Amino acid sequence: MRSAKTSRILPPLRSWQQLPNGELLHQQTQQRVDDCLEQCFGYNLLKLGQLSCQINTSNSIITHQINCASSGDNLSLQADINQLPLQDSTIDLCILTHELDFSSDPHQLLREIDRVLALDGTLIISGYNPISLLGLRTALNPKNPKNARLFLPNRVIDWLHLLGFKIQQKQHFDFLSRNLNSTCSLFIEDFGQNYLPYFCSVYFIIAKKSTIPMTPVKYPFQFKGKMITGQAAATRTSPRNQYPLG
């Protein structure tokens, strides 16, 4: 697997407004998170990064919620999200929005999430798609969005598969990556999401952590020795077969 680590210094985002069309992007992401929260249960919910912390999860039945980022306001845990001060297998739901796009070591970030997630825990992850209108604009102007690293959704899915995650849902949205202030733009946006989803600017993935049991399954009864048929036994014990005929 090709390494995605970089030596570039990528400052973390502080608000959705720093992203192109950030307010609408926030609303679209919030809507999809709300739909997922209805199906997530457990004791601990973790939001990583300042954009994730600004996602409203008050509708979740998971009461203990942790906002974690390296800096910012309204944080319940200030820490490096690549080195979380949390015990293994203690988180039931983790939300990660656009953090891979601005991570210098996305592999380490996903490994750390895998460490703290409990079995059957859920990961909600979103990010930018390089094969999109936004990706084209970013290629022509690296400052739009500033310092972003765009990974193909299938590449992110491969990383998750290597960690043992099962993909439960994948969506694509934000085809135009611009304000939908006209009937024409709304039509084009709907057309893109329905018929050209892989060219939308944002991917939204829901994955569940699972493991394959390593305990071997034993049969209730096993023969201690080899079984041979009566004909084979007679052939092996018959005196005529012990000596060749003269």
N, C-alpha and C positions, 0 to 999 in steps of 0.2 A: 504494500500500500504506500503510495507516494505521500511523503510528509507534507503537512499543511502548515507547519510551524514557520514563522518568519521572525526576523530580527527587527522589523519595523516597529516603531513605537506608535500604538494606536490608542489615542485618548478615548475613554468611554463616553458614550452619549449621555446627556443629562435630561433631555426631553424629546418628545416626539416631534416637536416643531423643528428640530434640527434636520429631520429627514424631508425629502421632497414630498410635498402633499401630505405632511405628517399628521395633520389633524384628522383627515379622512382615513388615513391608514390606521390611526389609532382606533377610530370608530369601527372600521371593518374587522380589525383584529379582536376588539372587545366583543363584538357580536359572536364571533366564532368561539371564543373562550367561554362565553356564557352558555352556548349550546353544549359544550363539553362538560362544564361543571356539574350539570344535572346527572351525569353518569359516573362521577368520580367520588369515591368514598375513602374514609381513613381518618387519621388523627392529625397529621402534619402536612401543611401546604407550604412550599418554598417557591418564592419568586426571586429570580436571579437577574441582577442588572437593574438600572434605574428605569428603563422602559418597561420591564416586566413589573416592577414595583408600582408603576402608575396604572396597571391594569386593575380594574375593580373586581374583586372576588368576594364581595359581601354576600352574594347569592349562594356561595358554596356551603355545603353542610359541614365541611371541615373547618372547625372553629379555630384551631391553633394555626395561625398563618405567620410566616416569617418573610419579611422584606430584607433581602440581602444584596449589598452592593459595596464597592470599595469606597464610595463617598456619596453624599447626597442627603436629602431630607427625608423624614418619616421612615427611617430605617430601624428595624428591630435587631439587625445584626450587620455590623460594618466589618467586612472581611474581604480578602482576595477570593473571588469566586472560583479561581483555579485551585485553591487550597482551602476548602471549607472546614471550619472548626466544628464539624458535626460528626456524630457517630455513624457507623455503617448501618445501612438498612433501616433508617429512621424516618424517611420522607415518603409519603404516599402519593403526592402530586407535585410535580415541578414544572414551572412555567419559564420558558426561555425565549424571549422575543428579540430577534435581531442582534443577539450577542455574538453569535458565530461570525457575523459580518464584520465585527470589530474586535475579534479576538486574535491575538498573536499566536496562540496555540490551541486551536479548536479541539484537537484530539484530547489534550489534557482536560479541557473543560468538560467534554462528554464523559471521559473516564471518571472524573470526580462526581458528576451527576449519577453515573451508574453505581458508584460506591455508596452514596448516601440514599439512593432509592431502595425501598423495600421490594420484596418479591411481589409481582403483580402491580407495582407502582406505575404511575402514568407520567409520561413526559409530553408536554405541549411545546412545540418548537416552531418558530417561524423565521424566515429570512428572505433575502433578495435572490432572485433568479437572474443569472447573467444572460440567459437567452430571452431577452425581453426588450421592450423599448427603453426601459430604464437602464438595462445593461448596456445597450448601444450608446445611450447618452453618457454613461459612466466611462465607457471605453474611449469616447471622443473627448471627454472632460473628466479627468480623474478626481476632480474636486466635487463631483456631483453623483452621489453623496460623498462627502469628504472622507478619505482614507478607507472607504468600504472595501471589503474583500468579498467577492461574490462567488459562492460555491453552487454547483449544480444540485438541484434537489435529489437526484439519484445518487450523487456522491455522498450526500448527508445520510441518505437511507442506507447506503453500503456501510458507513461508519456505525450506524445504529445496529445493523444486522451483525456486525462483528462483535458487538458488545452483548448480543443476545436479545435485542429488542424485537418485538413483533409490531409491524406497522398496522395500525387499526384504521387509520384514515389519512388521506392526503387531499388537500384542496389547493387550488390556485386562484388568486384574485388580483385586483388592481392592474387590469390590462393596460389602461392608458397612463396610469400613474400621474393623474392630473385631476383637478376639480371637475366634478360632473355637474356643470351648471347649465346644461342645455339638453333638450330631448335627443339631439343627435349623439352627444357624447354618452348619454345613458344607454342608448341603443348599441353603440359600438362597444361599450363596457360589457353589457350583457352578452353580446355576440362573442366577444373574446373569451369570457369566462366559460361559456357553454361549448364553443366549437374550437377555440384555440387556447386551451388551458395551459399548455406547456410553454406558451409565450407570455403568460402573465408575469407581472413584476415580483409577486410575493408568493411563496409556498407556505403552507400551513400543515404541519404533520402532527398526528397524535400517535404515540408509540407506547407500548406496554412492556415493562421489563419481565422477562420470563427466563427460567433456567430448565435445562433437561436433567431429570434425576439421574444421578450417577450410581445409585445402589442397584446392583444386579438383581434381577428377578429369578428366584430359585423355584424349581419345580417341586411339588409336594412329595414326589417319589422318584427315585433314580435307581437304576440297576447298578449293582456293585461290579458285576462282571459282564463280559460280552455274552450275548445270547447267540446260540448256533442252532440251526434247525436239526430235526431228527435225522434227516438224510445226510447232512454234513457230519453229524456226530457219528453216525454209523460208518461213514466213509473213513473218518479219522481213526475209529477204534477197531475196525474190522481186521482180524488177523491176516486175511488174504491180501490186504493192502499194505501190510507191513513188510512182506517179502515178495519180490518179483517172481513171476512164474518162470520155470525153467523150460 
